[in-house]
Structure formats: C-alpha cells, structure tokens
Amino acid sequence: MTAALLTSIFEFFVNLLTSVPPAGVYTIVFALAFGEAALFIGFVLPGETAVLLGGVAASQDHVNVVILCVGVSVAAIAGDSIGYWIGKNHGDKLLKLPIVRHRKGAIHQALDLLRQRGPIYVFLGRFTAFLRAVMPGLAGMSHMPYRQFFIANAASGIVWGVGFTLLGYLSGHALPTIEKYVSRFGLGILILVIAGGIWHHVHAKRKARAIEEEFRRTHPDEEVL
C-alpha cells in the first residue's frame, strides 16, 4: 500500500507539472523566485519549492533546464535588489509587517550579524527561508553599501538558483529508479522523511522561541524595533 501510494504521489506531481504549458512553468517559477524578497511572499511560500518543481519539469523535457537556471538566478538577484531598496527607503514600514513584528528577536540578531559579517551573512541568509525573505530589506536598513550587497547577493543567487534547479532536475531523472525500489525501501524512506521533517520543524520552532524569549527578557520595554 505504501509503495503504491508513494509511486502515485510521484506520478501525480510529474503529471501536474507537465500539464502546465512551458511558458506557465517559467512564469510561475521566476515570479516566485523574484517575489520572495521583493514582495515578501517568501514568508508563506518559499521560492525554492517552485524552483525544485521547475527542475523536475525540466527533467521531463517539458522546459529547458538552462533557461530555468539562468532565469531563476536573475529573478532572485533582481527581487532581492528591490527588497534592498525597500528596506533602505521604507525600513520602518517593513518592521511593522505582522509576521516581522513577531520576530523582533530574530530581526535584531540578523541586524547585529549583518553589521559584524556583512556580505558573508547576506550570502548565507539566502539558504534560510525566513532570512531569504527579509535579508535584503535588512541589508538596506543597515546601510550596507549596495555594491557590497549586490556582489554577495549575486553570488548567493547564482548558487541557490542553479543548485536547486539542478537538484530538482536530477531528482526528476531519478524517479524511475525510485519507483523501481520503492517497494523495498518505501516504508523506511517515508518514516525517515517524516521523522526528519518533524524534528526540523520542532527544532526550528524551539530555536525561534528561545531567541524571542531572550529578546523580551533583555528588552522588556521595547514594543517595536
């Protein structure tokens, strides 16, 4: 039952992706990669999910993997550049967004690390969903020179865009092998994936809660950043 279910899930997503016209796949993937920081949609829908699925579509020869790699990288870099200018010119409004206002501890910590590590933290922030959405705006708020930001952001955008596209692409090519062996290892893989996902979620929640509790303890009178 488990093997059949997993195989059906794989086939469902592949069929869903390939049923969308190529132009639609490009538009959706590029728009989500662009909008993570520019429109702050990364809070609710991490762009890497769309990039991975675009890579799977490319593995089925539905879209071109090179166009995806280039387009995702350019969209991510451009979106973050807009996020930088929004933070530089409208940082006070950015900090009043409900989802940001409740992460004051994480924001303060990110700003401190930006001042200490600058471009390195910009690069690394790309690979964390929350930081990917707010890092460009925070970099603008911290008055990091745009040239510094752009170099670090472009490097991380290319690594992230090409890396996740190719990860989806290679995973798509591996589907026949996965389907072949799923009856043997399907249950074990499913249990490990679920357990790993639960552990990661709980660990991230605990870490975020600890940061916010420490911030409230050390800043008892601060209501907004």
Long-range contacts (C-beta under 8 A, 24 or more apart in sequence): 2-186, 2-187, 2-190, 3-182, 3-183, 3-186, 3-187, 6-182, 6-186, 6-189, 6-190, 7-179, 7-182, 10-175, 10-178, 10-179, 13-53, 13-56, 14-56, 14-60, 14-172, 14-175, 17-53, 17-56, 17-57, 17-60, 17-62, 18-57, 18-60, 18-62, 20-57, 22-62, 22-63, 25-54, 25-57, 25-62, 25-63, 26-54, 26-63, 26-67, 26-68, 26-71, 28-54, 29-53, 29-54, 29-68, 29-71, 29-72, 30-71, 30-72, 30-75, 31-75, 33-71, 33-72, 33-75, 33-76, 33-79, 33-161, 34-75, 34-76, 34-78, 34-79, 35-79, 36-76, 36-79, 36-80, 36-132, 36-133, 37-79, 37-80, 37-82, 37-83, 37-132, 37-133, 37-134, 37-135, 37-136, 37-137, 38-78, 38-79, 38-80, 38-82, 38-83, 38-86, 39-79, 40-83, 40-97, 40-133, 40-134, 41-133, 42-129, 42-130, 42-132, 42-133, 43-99, 43-130, 43-133, 46-129, 46-132, 47-76, 47-132, 48-129, 48-160, 48-164, 51-161, 51-164, 51-165, 51-168, 52-164, 52-165, 52-167, 52-168, 52-171, 53-168, 54-165, 54-168, 55-164, 55-165, 55-166, 55-167, 55-168, 55-169, 55-170, 55-171, 55-172, 56-168, 56-169, 56-171, 56-172, 57-172, 58-165, 58-168, 58-169, 58-172, 59-168, 59-169, 59-170, 59-171, 59-172, 59-173, 59-175, 60-172, 65-165, 65-166, 65-169, 68-165, 69-161, 69-162, 69-165, 69-166, 72-161, 72-162, 72-164, 72-165, 73-157, 73-158, 73-160, 73-161, 73-162, 74-157, 74-161, 75-161, 76-126, 76-157, 76-160, 76-161, 77-150, 77-153, 77-154, 77-157, 77-158, 79-136, 80-135, 80-136, 80-153, 80-157, 81-136, 81-150, 81-153, 82-136, 83-135, 83-136, 83-137, 83-140, 84-136, 84-137, 84-139, 84-140, 84-146, 84-149, 84-153, 85-140, 86-136, 86-137, 86-140, 87-136, 87-137, 87-138, 87-139, 87-140, 87-141, 88-140, 88-141, 88-143, 89-140, 91-137, 91-140, 91-141, 94-134, 94-137, 94-141, 95-224, 95-225, 96-224, 100-134, 101-224, 102-212, 103-130, 103-208, 103-212, 104-212, 104-215, 104-219, 104-222, 104-224, 104-225, 105-211, 105-212, 105-213, 105-214, 105-215, 105-216, 106-130, 106-208, 106-211, 106-212, 107-134, 107-138, 107-225, 108-215, 108-219, 108-225, 109-211, 110-134, 110-135, 110-138, 111-138, 111-141, 111-142, 114-138, 114-139, 114-142, 114-144, 115-142, 118-144, 118-148, 118-152, 119-144, 119-148, 119-149, 119-151, 119-152, 120-152, 122-149, 122-152, 122-153, 122-156, 123-152, 123-153, 123-155, 123-156, 124-156, 125-156, 126-153, 126-156, 126-157, 126-159, 126-160, 127-156, 127-160
